């Protein structure tokens, strides 16, 4: 069993950090005209996911942790929407890896939220 001493030890945080990096790279393939539109929104959501996981963990309260995980999950849904919109507007961009990793993070968050609720 892996000991958790910090939010940095959480697999979901690690995966969401990787996802955020992927989103930053993916955003480079969007047109410059999206700098203050989709790019800004997608980056904000992607950064929000690991940030809320970390903040919730650091609160050291089950109730707060659950609330911040739900916020992270909400950011996942926003990011999913923005990825789908980006692909529909700019069919040449590749979102499959980010979408797949996002789904993995969403599943982990769902499990964590469910466990904390019980």
C-alpha positions as CSV (number, residue, x, y, z in Angstrom):
1,X,0.0,0.0,0.0
2,X,1.3,3.4,-0.9
3,X,1.5,6.0,1.9
4,X,-0.1,9.4,1.2
5,X,1.8,12.1,3.0
6,X,0.9,15.0,0.6
7,X,-1.5,15.8,-2.2
8,X,1.5,15.2,-4.5
9,X,1.3,11.5,-3.6
10,X,-2.3,11.2,-4.9
11,X,-2.5,9.4,-8.3
12,X,-5.5,11.6,-9.3
13,X,-3.5,14.8,-8.6
14,X,-0.5,13.4,-10.6
15,X,-2.8,12.4,-13.6
16,X,-4.5,15.7,-13.5
17,X,-1.2,17.5,-13.6
18,X,-0.3,15.5,-16.7
19,X,-3.7,16.4,-18.2
20,X,-3.0,20.1,-17.6
21,X,0.3,19.9,-19.4
22,X,-1.4,18.1,-22.3
23,X,-4.0,20.9,-22.5
24,X,-1.3,23.5,-22.6
25,X,0.4,21.7,-25.5
26,X,-2.9,21.1,-27.3
27,X,-3.8,24.8,-27.0
28,X,-0.6,25.6,-29.0
29,X,-2.4,24.1,-32.0
30,X,-5.4,26.4,-31.7
31,X,-5.4,29.6,-33.7
32,X,-4.0,32.8,-32.0
33,X,-7.5,34.3,-32.3
34,X,-8.5,31.9,-29.5
35,X,-6.0,33.3,-27.1
36,X,-8.6,35.1,-25.0
37,X,-11.4,32.6,-25.8
38,X,-11.1,28.8,-25.8
39,X,-7.3,28.8,-25.0
40,X,-7.8,30.9,-21.8
41,X,-10.9,28.9,-20.8
42,X,-9.3,25.5,-21.4
43,X,-6.1,26.4,-19.5
44,X,-8.1,27.8,-16.6
45,X,-10.1,24.6,-16.3
46,X,-7.1,22.3,-16.7
47,X,-5.2,24.1,-14.0
48,X,-8.3,24.2,-11.7
49,X,-8.5,20.4,-11.6
50,X,-5.2,19.6,-9.8
51,X,-5.4,22.9,-7.9
52,X,-8.8,22.0,-6.3
53,X,-7.6,18.4,-5.5
54,X,-4.6,19.8,-3.7
55,X,-6.5,22.5,-1.8
56,X,-9.2,20.0,-0.8
57,X,-6.6,17.6,0.5
58,X,-4.8,20.3,2.4
59,X,-7.9,21.4,4.3
60,X,-7.7,18.1,6.3
61,X,-11.5,17.9,6.6
62,X,-13.5,15.2,4.9
63,X,-16.3,17.6,4.1
64,X,-14.0,20.2,2.6
65,X,-12.1,17.6,0.7
66,X,-15.3,16.3,-0.8
67,X,-16.5,19.7,-1.8
68,X,-13.2,20.6,-3.5
69,X,-13.2,17.2,-5.3
70,X,-16.6,18.1,-6.6
71,X,-15.3,21.4,-7.8
72,X,-12.5,19.6,-9.6
73,X,-15.0,17.3,-11.2
74,X,-17.0,20.3,-12.4
75,X,-13.9,21.7,-14.0
76,X,-13.5,18.3,-15.7
77,X,-16.9,18.6,-17.2
78,X,-16.2,22.2,-18.4
79,X,-12.9,21.0,-19.9
80,X,-14.6,18.1,-21.7
81,X,-17.2,20.5,-23.2
82,X,-14.4,22.9,-24.4
83,X,-12.4,20.0,-25.9
84,X,-15.5,18.8,-27.8
85,X,-16.2,22.4,-28.9
86,X,-12.6,22.9,-30.0
87,X,-12.7,19.7,-32.1
88,X,-16.0,20.7,-33.7
89,X,-14.7,24.1,-34.7
90,X,-11.1,23.1,-35.5
91,X,-11.3,19.4,-36.8
92,X,-7.6,19.3,-37.3
93,X,-6.7,19.5,-33.6
94,X,-6.0,16.2,-31.8
95,X,-8.0,15.9,-28.5
96,X,-8.1,12.1,-28.2
97,X,-5.3,11.7,-25.7
98,X,-6.5,14.6,-23.5
99,X,-10.0,13.3,-23.7
100,X,-8.9,9.8,-22.7
101,X,-6.9,11.1,-19.8
102,X,-9.7,13.4,-18.7
103,X,-12.1,10.4,-18.6
104,X,-9.6,8.6,-16.3
105,X,-9.4,11.6,-14.0
106,X,-13.2,11.9,-13.9
107,X,-13.5,8.2,-13.0
108,X,-11.0,8.6,-10.2
109,X,-12.7,11.7,-8.8
110,X,-16.1,9.9,-9.0
111,X,-14.7,7.0,-6.9
112,X,-13.1,9.4,-4.4
113,X,-16.2,11.5,-4.0
114,X,-18.4,8.4,-3.6
115,X,-16.0,7.0,-0.9
116,X,-16.0,10.3,1.0
117,X,-19.8,10.5,0.9
118,X,-20.2,7.1,2.6
